[in-house]
Amino acid sequence: MATRQNSTNGKPKSPRIQVVLPELICEQLSTLANNESRTVSNMAKVLIQEGIKKYFEKDGKSFISENNLNTDKFRDELEKKSVRRLKRAPQRIHYYKKTD
């Protein structure tokens, strides 16, 4: 079972798991991580995600939840939009004190 901790601000952190790997697999994981400029932990996460995706695709089961699908769709729409530059520097807002 994955453990979940709270950060110092009280928000829950991502679940953590602990895995014991043979020496050879650990070395291969480190090499892959170095080749892709990732941490070993992040490389392991990416490989696990890819493995889970392939597993579900092989069995023809749905692996993506509706929530993730909506998030991915929203992200894709944002990435398609062009970036607009400001025509000039933003103007400052002037506040005036009320005079009696």
matplotlib code that plots the C-alpha trace (Angstrom):
import matplotlib.pyplot as plt

x = [0.0, 1.4, 1.9, 0.8, 2.4, 1.5, 3.8, 4.7, 1.8, -0.7, -1.4, -1.0, 2.0, 1.9, 1.8, 5.2, 6.1, 9.3, 10.7, 13.7, 15.6, 18.4, 21.7, 21.7, 18.2, 19.2, 22.3, 20.3, 17.7, 20.5, 22.0, 18.6, 18.0, 21.4, 20.7, 17.5, 18.7, 16.2, 16.4, 16.4, 13.0, 11.5, 12.8, 11.3, 7.9, 8.0, 8.8, 6.1, 3.6, 4.6, 4.4, 0.9, -0.3, 1.0, -0.5, -4.0, -3.7, -2.7, -5.8, -8.0, -9.1, -9.6, -6.7, -7.4, -10.0, -12.5, -10.9, -7.4, -8.9, -10.5, -7.3, -5.3, -7.8, -7.7, -3.9, -3.8, -6.2, -4.0, -0.8, -2.5, -3.2, -0.7, 1.2, 0.2, 2.8, 1.9, 2.0, 3.5, 4.6, 1.7, 0.6, 0.7, -2.4, -2.4, -4.3, -5.4, -6.2, -9.6, -9.2, -11.8]
y = [0.0, 3.4, 5.8, 9.4, 12.1, 15.8, 18.6, 21.4, 23.5, 20.7, 19.7, 15.9, 14.9, 12.4, 8.7, 7.1, 3.5, 1.6, -0.9, -3.3, -3.7, -6.1, -4.3, -4.7, -3.1, -0.3, 0.4, 0.3, 2.7, 5.1, 5.0, 5.7, 8.6, 10.1, 9.8, 11.7, 14.2, 12.9, 11.8, 8.1, 8.5, 10.4, 7.9, 5.0, 6.9, 7.4, 3.8, 2.6, 4.9, 3.5, 0.0, 0.4, 2.1, -0.8, -3.3, -1.8, -1.3, -5.0, -6.2, -3.6, -2.1, 1.6, 2.9, 6.7, 8.0, 10.5, 13.1, 12.6, 12.7, 16.1, 17.4, 16.3, 17.8, 21.1, 21.1, 20.3, 23.2, 25.6, 24.4, 25.0, 28.6, 31.2, 33.4, 37.1, 39.7, 43.0, 46.0, 48.2, 48.0, 47.8, 51.1, 51.8, 52.3, 55.6, 55.9, 59.2, 60.1, 61.6, 65.2, 66.9]
z = [0.0, -0.9, 1.9, 1.8, 3.9, 4.5, 3.6, 6.0, 4.7, 5.4, 1.8, 1.1, -0.9, -3.7, -2.6, -2.0, -2.7, -2.0, -4.5, -4.1, -7.4, -8.5, -8.9, -12.7, -13.1, -10.8, -12.9, -16.1, -14.6, -13.6, -17.1, -18.7, -16.2, -17.1, -20.8, -20.5, -17.9, -15.3, -11.7, -11.1, -9.3, -12.2, -14.7, -12.7, -12.7, -16.5, -17.1, -14.8, -16.5, -19.9, -18.7, -17.2, -20.4, -22.6, -20.2, -20.5, -24.3, -24.6, -22.8, -24.6, -21.3, -20.6, -18.6, -18.7, -16.3, -17.5, -15.2, -16.7, -20.2, -19.5, -18.1, -21.0, -23.4, -21.6, -21.6, -25.4, -26.1, -24.1, -25.9, -29.3, -28.6, -29.9, -27.5, -27.7, -26.9, -25.2, -27.5, -24.8, -21.2, -18.7, -17.4, -13.7, -11.7, -9.9, -6.6, -5.4, -1.8, -1.1, -0.1, 2.2]

ax = plt.figure().add_subplot(projection="3d")
ax.plot(x, y, z, "-o")
ax.set_aspect("equal")
plt.show()
